[in-house]
Amino acid sequence: MTGIDVTQIYGGVPHDCQIKELKTGMDIIVATPGRLLDFIESKLILLKKIKYLIIDEADRILEMGFEQQLNAIMFEKGKL
């Protein structure tokens, strides 16, 4: 074991299990833009506690039409 707690959050599944994992505290979160925004807006994830924000395959995400969600995430991160 590495001692690093990792979870994934994504849409299409109930929030409950994902929220339970987040509340235990995570070192790394892998997330889709939409579900990440849901959790940011509901204050389940506070970007001020995030040291690094990595947007993997951002070009592909933009091509798929998620520009508004990415802008919202980056705006929240920039307010810190």
C-alpha positions in Angstrom: 0.0 0.0 0.0 1.1 3.5 -0.8 -0.8 5.3 1.9 -2.3 7.5 -0.7 -6.1 7.6 -0.8 -7.6 7.8 -4.3 -11.2 8.0 -5.5 -13.0 8.7 -8.7 -16.2 10.7 -9.1 -18.2 10.7 -12.3 -21.8 11.0 -13.5 -24.2 8.2 -14.2 -24.1 6.6 -10.8 -25.6 7.7 -7.5 -23.8 10.4 -5.5 -24.0 8.5 -2.2 -21.0 6.3 -2.4 -18.8 9.0 -3.9 -19.8 11.5 -1.2 -19.0 8.9 1.5 -15.5 8.4 0.1 -14.9 12.2 -0.2 -15.9 12.7 3.4 -13.2 10.3 4.6 -10.6 12.6 2.9 -8.8 11.9 -0.3 -5.3 12.6 -1.5 -6.2 12.2 -5.2 -9.5 12.7 -6.9 -10.1 11.7 -10.5 -13.2 13.4 -11.8 -15.3 14.2 -14.8 -16.0 17.9 -15.2 -19.8 17.7 -14.6 -19.7 15.7 -11.4 -16.7 17.7 -10.1 -18.7 20.9 -10.6 -21.7 19.3 -8.9 -19.6 18.6 -5.8 -17.9 22.0 -5.9 -21.2 23.8 -6.0 -22.6 21.7 -3.2 -19.4 22.4 -1.1 -18.4 18.8 -1.0 -15.1 19.6 -2.6 -13.3 22.9 -1.8 -10.7 23.8 -4.3 -8.8 25.9 -1.8 -7.6 22.6 -0.3 -6.3 21.4 -3.7 -2.5 21.8 -4.2 -2.4 20.5 -7.8 -5.2 20.5 -10.5 -4.5 18.5 -13.5 -6.8 18.5 -16.5 -5.9 15.4 -18.4 -6.9 15.4 -22.1 -8.3 18.9 -21.8 -8.2 19.3 -25.6 -10.5 16.2 -26.0 -12.8 17.5 -23.2 -13.1 20.8 -25.0 -13.8 19.0 -28.3 -16.6 17.1 -26.6 -18.3 20.4 -25.6 -17.3 20.8 -22.0 -15.7 24.2 -22.3 -18.2 25.9 -20.0 -17.6 23.3 -17.3 -13.8 23.6 -17.6 -14.0 27.4 -17.4 -16.2 27.2 -14.3 -13.7 24.8 -12.6 -10.7 27.0 -13.5 -12.6 30.1 -12.4 -13.2 28.5 -9.0 -9.6 27.5 -8.7 -8.5 31.1 -9.7 -10.6 32.7 -7.0 -8.2 31.3 -4.4 
